[in-house]
Amino acid sequence: MSSDNGIYLLKSKDGCRVAHAQCIENLYWWSTNCCKHQEIIDVEDEDFFGIEICKNCKSAIKWEERKELNPKMLLDYFGDSQIFISDSYALDEALRIQKEEGWTEYGICYISGWECKEFPRKEE
């Protein structure tokens, strides 16, 4: 059993997505000093433990918490999720995942704030 996990539903203009995830608060964190096409890697060096750098521009990544959802993080968490045209179908999927997992710390939760927006697309 992992802690700090839950099943999350996110509604956008094109439908509802469901994800089983940990550390969902990351949706509100924004990198402040990195290139547009950031690819985050963790430094595996004891002198730099906990530092993330961008593989593309090689800069250390700094983060700030904001009140709005970060589209890149939404894509990271929900990008591979099936799109449901109905909230009730999405809830059925969330209940199926909950039953499969057996236990989640936060249960099933709705993430609001994106209902009127297009879901972010992967950059090519």
C-alpha atoms as one frame of an Amber mdcrd trajectory, in Angstrom:
protein
   0.000   0.000   0.000   1.318   3.391  -0.900   0.272   6.468   0.996  -0.469
   9.954  -0.308  -2.465   8.472  -3.163  -5.952   8.824  -4.498  -8.120   8.484
  -7.549  -8.697  11.802  -9.225 -11.257  12.998 -11.737 -10.544  16.013 -13.924
 -13.165  17.544 -16.188 -12.195  19.624 -19.221 -14.007  20.792 -22.369 -13.495
  17.456 -24.143 -14.601  15.200 -21.275 -13.542  13.733 -17.965 -10.302  11.896
 -17.183  -9.484   9.584 -14.296  -6.055   8.883 -12.801  -4.738   6.940  -9.820
  -1.913   9.167  -8.596   0.357  10.225  -5.768   1.480  13.749  -4.811  -1.458
  15.391  -6.567  -0.471  18.736  -5.021   2.191  18.883  -7.751  -0.595  20.117
 -10.059  -0.188  23.546  -8.435   3.606  23.814  -8.748   5.181  25.752 -11.609
   8.821  25.823 -12.694  10.059  29.394 -12.738  13.330  29.365 -14.603  13.443
  26.683 -17.228  13.210  26.487 -20.982   9.906  25.921 -22.782  10.695  22.279
 -23.553  11.852  21.251 -20.112  12.682  17.643 -19.439  13.247  17.217 -15.723
  15.886  14.853 -14.408  16.818  14.234 -10.784  20.470  14.602  -9.887  21.768
  11.352  -8.387  24.739  12.930  -6.604  24.926  13.077  -2.794  26.310  16.638
  -2.927  23.256  17.766  -4.921  20.561  15.541  -3.422  17.055  16.737  -4.221
  18.039  19.034  -7.075  16.295  18.747 -10.416  17.803  20.011 -13.636  16.478
  20.436 -17.146  18.044  17.953 -19.525  17.669  20.455 -22.391  18.961  23.751
 -20.984  20.974  22.276 -18.052  19.624  24.816 -15.557  18.557  23.932 -12.025
  14.787  24.018 -11.786  13.156  26.216  -9.174   9.498  25.813  -8.254   6.738
  28.020  -6.900   3.262  27.086  -5.746   0.348  28.891  -7.390  -3.425  28.789
  -7.019  -4.054  27.756 -10.622  -3.446  24.327 -12.157  -0.258  23.835 -14.163
  -1.117  22.523 -17.669   2.179  20.626 -17.943   1.466  18.814 -14.694  -2.091
  18.053 -15.853  -0.583  16.446 -18.932   1.884  14.474 -16.792  -0.860  13.150
 -14.500  -3.800  12.744 -16.901  -2.247  12.656 -20.395  -2.540   8.894 -20.801
  -6.017   8.686 -19.273  -9.067   7.585 -21.189 -11.504  10.409 -21.972 -15.061
   9.850 -20.748 -17.924  11.814 -22.293 -19.991  11.521 -19.144 -19.160  12.283
 -15.527 -21.025   9.131 -14.512 -18.831   6.945 -16.771 -15.750   8.583 -15.276
 -17.050   7.903 -11.773 -17.687   4.264 -12.730 -14.049   4.037 -13.827 -12.880
   5.655 -10.591 -14.909   3.147  -8.574 -13.433   0.289 -10.626  -9.899   1.512
  -9.932 -10.724   1.978  -6.229 -11.956  -1.603  -6.025  -8.880  -2.854  -7.884
  -6.492  -0.927  -5.623  -8.323  -1.905  -2.458  -7.299   1.217  -0.574  -6.256
   4.795  -1.258  -5.443   7.419   1.317  -7.609  10.133  -0.245 -10.245   7.987
  -1.960 -11.955   9.461  -5.017 -11.591  13.227  -5.470 -12.633  15.791  -8.071
 -10.122  18.366  -9.258 -11.852  21.576 -10.234 -10.673  24.595 -12.155 -10.318
  23.200 -15.671 -13.918  22.557 -16.707 -14.074  25.371 -19.298 -10.580  24.837
 -20.715  -9.078  22.623 -23.385  -6.950  19.793 -22.046  -3.257  20.494 -22.801
  -1.705  18.719 -25.778   1.664  17.037 -25.944   4.216  19.134 -27.755   5.821
  17.456 -30.737
